[in-house]
Amino acid sequence: MNQAMAKLYFRYGAMSSAKTVNLLATAHSYEVQKKKVVVMTPKIDNRWGEGKVKSRAGLHRVADVLLTADTTFPAEMLAGVSCVLVDECQFLDPCVIDRLRYITINSAIPVICYGLRTDFRARLFPAVRRLMEIADNIEEVKTTCTFCNRKATMNLKSVNGAATMVGPTVCLGADELYAPTCYAHFCEKISESSGGGPIDFKAAWEAGDEADSKQAAAGCRVSKLRRQDSEEDSKRPRLGGA
């Protein structure tokens, strides 16, 4: 075992808790000291344009690596690197979390992941579950509830002004639908919109799994159509070509 093993950090917080600001500030601190950092973000997260890491405060930079389930981290990518910073880590495949863990072991480079802990149904993201299992340090980035001054621990989704736990887990480009809340206000708002009574989290999770499956199937169909269009386009004769 490498005795100089570095640590894997998970810094989580509710929506609008300045997680990306924290990441960008950390990157700046390293770079002021002439130390190299590698900033990574999920390729799927293109809300601000592909490869852009941007905070709601307006600070931004271009990511060095766009992560997919197939991403690996060869030695040349990490040469001279002092720290790896990962934004929106909740959108990653758990296998990528394992590979990031190996960076801390094999290359002795600290990895700091920033992201949400739970979705709008109060359920851990798969990548976050893996981080909770294997991270050395788990730290909370705090913010307050939208409706009171208690600490926000939940992410409330609203559609047309009504709180809801309906829909696929990932809905990029719709940040205005979400608000950080305390647990009490989360339950209050969901109960109000669903006719009162306790929240049936199990039913919401099962419905969410179904919505995610439909979203994934639709994505596969779109990808297949795009490949077919590309193949057909490549077969068309080109004017003016050699």
N, C-alpha and C positions, 0 to 999 in steps of 0.2 A: 504493500500500500504506500502511496505517496504521502509522506508525513507532512508535506507542505500544502495539503488539500485546502482549498478555499471554501467559502460558504455559499450556499444557495439561499437567497432571501426572497420572501414573498411579502410585498407591501400592498395591502388591500384597503379598499374603502368603498363607500356607497357612491352613487352618481354625484358628480360635481364636487368631489372632495379634494381636487387639485392633485390627483395622482400623476397626470402627465406633466404638470408643472414641476412636481418633485423630480420626475425622471430627467426633465430638461435641465433643471438646476444641478442635479448630480453630474450630468454629462459636462456641463459648463465648468464645474469645480475641478473635475479631472483635467479638462483641456487647458484650463488656466495654468495648471501645474505641468503642462507639456506632456500629459499622459494620454495615451490613445484609448478611446472607448469605441465599442461597437454597439450601435443602437439597432434593435430589431423590433419588428411589428408583424402581426399576422397579415398575410397577403389579402385575405378576405376583407380586412377593414380598410375600405377605400373611401370613407366618408369625406375626407378632405382632399382626395386625389390619391392615386396609387403611390404608396411609399412615403406619404407625408405623416409625420408624427406632430400633432397639433393639439394644444390645450384650448379650452374655452376662453382663456384669458388672451388668446391670440398669439402666444409664443409657439414657434414651430421649427422643425428641422426635417431634413430628408433622412429616412431610415437607411442604414447600410445593408440590411438583410431583410427580405420579405419572407416570412415563415409559412411553410405548408407542412403537411404531414410527412412529406418526403425529404424535408430539409435535413442536411447533415452539416457537421462543423469540422471540416478538415483543418489540419494543423496550420496550413498557410493562411487561412482566414483569421486565425487567432494570433498570428505572429506579432509580438510586441504589444499586445492588448493588455491593458490594466484592469478593465472591467467590461462586462457585458450587461446591457440594459435592455429589458424587454417590456414593451408597452402592450396594453390590452391582452394580457396573457390568458384571460378567460376564454378567448376564441381559439386557442391552440388545441391540437390533438394531444392527449396525455403522453403519447410516445415522444413528442418533442420535449416535454418537461423532463423525461428521463434522459434525453440526449443533452439537455442543458445541465442536468446534474452531473453528467460525465465530464463536462468542461471543467467544473470545479475540482474534480478528482484528477483527471489526466493532465490538465493544463495549469492547474492551480490558479485559475482566474475566477474571481467572484462574479456571480450572476445575480442580478437584482430584477425580479419580475414584479410588474405593477398591474393591478387589475381589480375587477369586481370580485366579490366573494360569491354572491348568489345572484340568480336571475330574478325576474319580477314575480316569480312564483315561490320565492324563498327557498330555492333549491340550488345546491352547489353545482357549479359548472364542472364537467368531467376533468378538465385541466386543473382546476382549482382543488378538486378533491385530491389529485395526485400531488400537488404542491403541499397541501396540508399534511400529506403522508410523509414526504421526504425532505421538505425544506428545513434548513438549520435554524433560521430565524423567521418568525411570522410577526409582522408589525402592522398595526392599523393606522391608516391615514384618516383622520377624523373630520367630520363636518356635522352640521346641525340639521335637524328635521325641518322640512319646508313649513310645517304647521305649528311648530313650537321650538323651544330652545334645548330640547333633549338631543342626545347624540343620535344621528341617523345611522341605522344598521340595515335598512331595507331599501329596495328600489321599487317604487310604485309606478305602475304603468297606467296611463289614462287615455281613453279614446273618446273624443267628443265630450270631454269633461267628466266622464264616468270612469272610475277605477275598474281595472279588469285584470284577470289572470289568463285571458284567452289569447291564443296566437302562438306562432313559433317562437322559440327561445331567442333566436338571433334576428333582429330587425334593425339593420344598419341604416344610418341616415335619418333616423327618427328620434333623435335625442330629446326633442321637445315633448315626447310622449312620457318621459320618465322624470321622476323626482325623488330625491332622498328623503326618507321618513324614518321616524322611530317605529318600533314594533306596534305600539298602541295605535298610532294614527294609520299605519298600514292596515291593521285589522279593521279599524273603524271605517275607513274609506271603502275597502273591499266589501264589508258587510252592508254598508249603505247601498252600494250599487247592485248587490245581489239579493236584496230583499230582507236583510237581517239574518241573524243566526250565526253560529260558528262557521269558520272557513273550513271547507273540505279540501285540505291540501292534497290528499292522496288522489282525489278525483281530478284536481287541477293538474297534477303531475302526469297522470295518465292521458289526459286530454292534450297536454303539452307534448308528450311523446308522439302522439298521433299527428299533431300539427307539424312537428319536426320531420317526421317521416314523409309527409306530403310535400313539405318544402324541399327535402332532399331529392325526392322523386322528380319534382318539377325541375330542379336544377340539373338533374341528369338528362332530362328530356331536352332542355335548352342547350346543354353542352353537345348533345348528339346532333341536334339540328345545326349548330354552328359548325361542327366538324363536317357534316354533309355539305353545307353551303361552301365551306372552304375547299373541299375536294372537288365539287362541281365547278367552282370558280377556277381551280387550277387546270381543269380540262378544257376550258374555253380557249379558243384561238386568240392570240394577242395581235393586235394591229401594230404594224411598224416593228415587229420583233425580228430578230435575225433567224 
